[in-house]
Amino acid sequence: MKRANAVKVQLDSLSHLSNLYQNPLQEDVAEKLSQNHSYKAFFCNSGTEANEAALKLTRLIKAGHKILAFTDGFHGRTFGAMSATMQEKIQAGFAPLLPDFVATPYNDVAALQQVVENEKIGAIIFEIVQGEGGVLPIRADFVEALKTCQQKGILLIVDEVQTGIGRTGKFFLLNILILNRIFSQLLKPWQMVFQPAQCWLKITMLTIFLLGNMAQLLAEIPWLWPAPIKF
């Protein structure tokens, strides 16, 4: 009830704000949600847009490299995210998709190692638990293989759009179950109810983004922000 009341108070005072203006409520939410100060939040309108932000940043950082995704994964239906969604039912009818995306089976360490050895991989996008793949949690040995890839300089895009914000019993399954915050190169798209999606970006990477490279509109709406502040 306190979240509903906070939203109503905001609606009664200011219901819309252009993204040309500073939004203090948005800044408060970013501060509240940030688990350490080495990341910044890019707020957007959906999970697929959060993934698009991570993919665009990857292209800027790793120009000329390919992006590895996993079969039966799901990252969204916009063109970049769809190109990383290795499912025929999602991609059918939309060819040609974006180039330089390659696929390998999920949780298959040997297959992962082979594609990393044979392709110029700049980033790997993956889910902690594949949903459309049959509710498949990531295996411990696969995590170790991903850590090895990260140590070689490959960026990791950890898609927690579905598993983030306590849906697995932990705020981020990434931090608790899998990686223990050891990844120094990490992009983390996620989403919560009644709030725009977000993509957490390593601060050292943000200098790559120039003014106008990324933007959003609906995430600036002031009445979206009181609810997560009260979360």
C-alpha positions as CSV (number, residue, x, y, z in Angstrom):
1,M,0.0,0.0,0.0
2,K,2.8,2.4,0.8
3,R,4.2,2.0,-2.8
4,A,0.7,2.6,-4.3
5,N,0.4,5.8,-2.2
6,A,3.8,7.0,-3.2
7,V,2.9,6.5,-6.9
8,K,-0.4,8.4,-6.4
9,V,1.4,11.3,-4.7
10,Q,3.8,11.6,-7.7
11,L,1.0,11.3,-10.3
12,D,-0.7,14.2,-8.6
13,S,2.4,16.4,-8.7
14,L,4.3,15.5,-11.9
15,S,3.3,12.7,-14.2
16,H,5.7,13.3,-17.1
17,L,9.3,14.5,-17.5
18,S,11.4,14.9,-20.7
19,N,14.7,13.0,-20.7
20,L,16.3,16.4,-21.3
21,Y,15.9,17.1,-17.5
22,Q,17.5,15.6,-14.4
23,N,15.3,13.1,-12.6
24,P,16.3,12.9,-8.9
25,L,13.9,10.0,-8.3
26,Q,15.7,8.0,-10.9
27,E,19.0,8.8,-9.2
28,D,17.7,7.7,-5.8
29,V,16.6,4.3,-7.3
30,A,20.0,3.8,-8.9
31,E,21.7,4.5,-5.6
32,K,19.4,2.2,-3.7
33,L,19.8,-0.7,-6.1
34,S,23.6,-0.4,-6.7
35,Q,25.4,-3.1,-4.8
36,N,28.8,-1.6,-5.3
37,H,30.0,1.6,-6.8
38,S,31.9,0.2,-9.7
39,Y,28.7,0.0,-11.8
40,K,26.3,2.5,-13.2
41,A,22.7,1.9,-14.3
42,F,21.2,2.6,-17.7
43,F,17.5,2.7,-17.2
44,C,15.3,1.7,-20.2
45,N,11.8,0.4,-21.0
46,S,12.1,-3.4,-21.3
47,G,14.3,-6.3,-20.8
48,T,15.1,-6.5,-24.5
49,E,16.2,-2.9,-24.5
50,A,18.5,-3.6,-21.5
51,N,20.1,-6.4,-23.6
52,E,20.3,-4.1,-26.6
53,A,22.3,-1.6,-24.5
54,A,24.7,-4.3,-23.5
55,L,25.1,-5.5,-27.1
56,K,25.7,-2.0,-28.4
57,L,28.3,-1.3,-25.8
58,T,30.0,-4.6,-26.7
59,R,30.1,-3.6,-30.4
60,L,31.9,-0.4,-29.4
61,I,34.4,-2.0,-27.1
62,K,35.0,-5.2,-29.2
63,A,34.8,-3.9,-32.7
64,G,35.4,-6.7,-35.2
65,H,34.6,-9.4,-32.7
66,K,31.7,-11.9,-32.6
67,I,29.1,-12.4,-29.9
68,L,28.5,-15.9,-28.6
69,A,25.0,-16.9,-27.5
70,F,23.5,-20.3,-26.5
71,T,20.9,-22.4,-28.2
72,D,17.4,-22.2,-26.8
73,G,18.3,-19.1,-24.9
74,F,16.0,-16.0,-24.9
75,H,17.1,-12.4,-24.8
76,G,14.3,-10.4,-26.6
77,R,12.6,-9.7,-29.8
78,T,14.2,-6.5,-31.0
79,F,16.8,-7.1,-33.7
80,G,20.0,-7.2,-31.6
81,A,18.4,-9.3,-28.8
82,M,16.7,-11.5,-31.4
83,S,19.9,-12.1,-33.2
84,A,21.3,-13.4,-29.9
85,T,18.2,-15.5,-29.3
86,M,19.1,-18.8,-30.9
87,Q,15.6,-20.1,-31.5
88,E,14.1,-20.7,-35.0
89,K,10.6,-19.9,-33.8
90,I,11.8,-16.4,-32.7
91,Q,14.0,-15.7,-35.7
92,A,11.9,-17.1,-38.5
93,G,10.8,-14.6,-41.1
94,F,13.2,-11.8,-40.0
95,A,16.3,-12.7,-42.0
96,P,18.8,-11.3,-42.5
97,L,19.5,-10.9,-38.8
98,L,22.5,-8.9,-37.4
99,P,25.8,-10.5,-38.4
100,D,28.6,-11.9,-36.2
101,F,26.4,-13.8,-33.7
102,V,27.4,-17.4,-33.2
103,A,25.7,-20.2,-31.2
104,T,26.8,-23.1,-29.1
105,P,24.9,-25.5,-26.7
106,Y,24.2,-24.3,-23.2
107,N,26.1,-26.0,-20.4
108,D,28.4,-27.7,-22.9
109,V,32.0,-26.9,-21.8
110,A,33.7,-28.6,-24.7
111,A,31.6,-26.8,-27.2
112,L,32.2,-23.5,-25.5
113,Q,35.9,-24.0,-25.5
114,Q,35.9,-25.0,-29.1
115,V,34.0,-22.0,-30.4
116,V,36.2,-19.6,-28.3
117,E,39.3,-21.2,-29.8
118,N,38.1,-21.1,-33.4
119,E,36.2,-17.8,-33.5
120,K,37.1,-14.2,-32.6
121,I,34.7,-13.9,-29.7
122,G,34.4,-10.5,-28.0
123,A,31.4,-11.2,-25.7
124,I,29.3,-14.0,-24.4
125,I,25.6,-13.4,-23.5
126,F,23.9,-16.0,-21.3
127,E,21.2,-16.6,-18.7
128,I,21.8,-17.9,-15.2
129,V,18.7,-20.1,-15.8
130,Q,17.5,-20.8,-19.3
131,G,13.7,-20.5,-19.3
132,E,12.6,-21.3,-22.8
133,G,15.3,-23.9,-22.9
134,G,13.4,-26.0,-20.4
135,V,14.3,-24.3,-17.0
136,L,18.0,-25.2,-17.1
137,P,20.2,-23.8,-14.3
138,I,23.8,-23.1,-15.2
139,R,26.2,-25.8,-14.1
140,A,29.2,-25.2,-11.9
141,D,31.7,-26.6,-14.5
142,F,30.2,-24.3,-17.1
143,V,30.6,-21.3,-14.8
144,E,34.3,-22.2,-14.5
145,A,34.6,-22.3,-18.2
146,L,33.0,-18.8,-18.5
147,K,35.5,-17.5,-15.9
148,T,38.3,-18.7,-18.1
149,C,36.8,-16.9,-21.0
150,Q,36.6,-13.7,-18.9
151,Q,40.2,-14.0,-17.9
152,K,41.0,-14.0,-21.6
153,G,39.4,-10.6,-22.0
154,I,36.0,-11.7,-23.3
155,L,33.1,-9.6,-22.0
156,L,30.2,-11.3,-20.2
157,I,26.6,-10.2,-20.7
158,V,24.7,-11.8,-17.8
159,D,21.0,-11.6,-18.7
160,E,19.1,-11.6,-15.4
161,V,16.0,-10.0,-16.8
162,Q,14.0,-13.1,-15.6
163,T,16.1,-14.2,-12.6
164,G,16.9,-10.9,-11.0
165,I,15.2,-9.0,-8.1
166,G,14.7,-12.0,-5.8
167,R,12.9,-14.3,-8.3
168,T,15.3,-17.2,-7.3
169,G,15.3,-16.4,-3.6
170,K,18.4,-14.1,-4.0
171,F,18.5,-10.6,-5.2
172,F,20.9,-11.5,-8.0
173,L,21.6,-15.2,-8.5
174,L,24.7,-14.0,-10.4
175,N,26.4,-12.7,-7.2
176,I,25.3,-15.4,-4.7
177,L,25.3,-18.7,-6.6
178,I,27.6,-18.2,-9.5
179,L,30.3,-15.5,-9.8
180,N,30.8,-13.9,-6.4
181,R,31.4,-10.6,-8.1
182,I,34.8,-11.7,-9.5
183,F,34.0,-10.7,-13.1
184,S,35.7,-7.4,-13.8
185,Q,34.1,-7.1,-17.3
186,L,30.4,-7.5,-16.8
187,L,27.2,-6.2,-18.3
188,K,24.1,-7.1,-16.4
189,P,20.6,-6.5,-17.9
190,W,17.7,-7.0,-15.6
191,Q,14.2,-5.9,-14.9
192,M,11.7,-5.5,-12.0
193,V,8.0,-5.1,-11.8
194,F,6.7,-1.5,-11.9
195,Q,10.0,-0.1,-12.9
196,P,11.9,0.2,-16.2
197,A,14.4,-2.4,-17.1
198,Q,18.1,-1.6,-16.3
199,C,21.5,-2.5,-17.6
200,W,24.3,-2.3,-15.1
201,L,27.5,-1.2,-16.9
202,K,31.0,-1.2,-15.6
203,I,32.1,2.4,-15.0
204,T,35.3,1.9,-16.9
205,M,33.3,1.0,-19.9
206,L,30.9,4.0,-19.8
207,T,33.5,6.3,-21.4
208,I,32.9,4.4,-24.6
209,F,29.3,5.6,-24.8
210,L,29.1,9.1,-26.4
211,L,26.1,11.4,-26.0
212,G,23.3,10.0,-28.2
213,N,24.6,6.5,-28.4
214,M,21.9,5.4,-26.0
215,A,18.7,7.0,-24.9
216,Q,15.3,6.1,-23.6
217,L,12.0,7.9,-23.1
218,L,9.5,6.1,-20.9
219,A,12.1,5.4,-18.2
220,E,12.0,9.1,-17.4
221,I,8.3,9.1,-16.3
222,P,8.4,10.3,-12.7
223,W,5.5,8.2,-11.4
224,L,7.5,5.0,-12.1
225,W,10.1,5.7,-9.5
226,P,8.4,6.1,-6.1
227,A,7.5,2.4,-6.0
228,P,11.0,1.0,-6.2
229,I,12.2,3.6,-3.8
230,K,9.8,2.1,-1.3
231,F,10.7,-1.5,-2.3
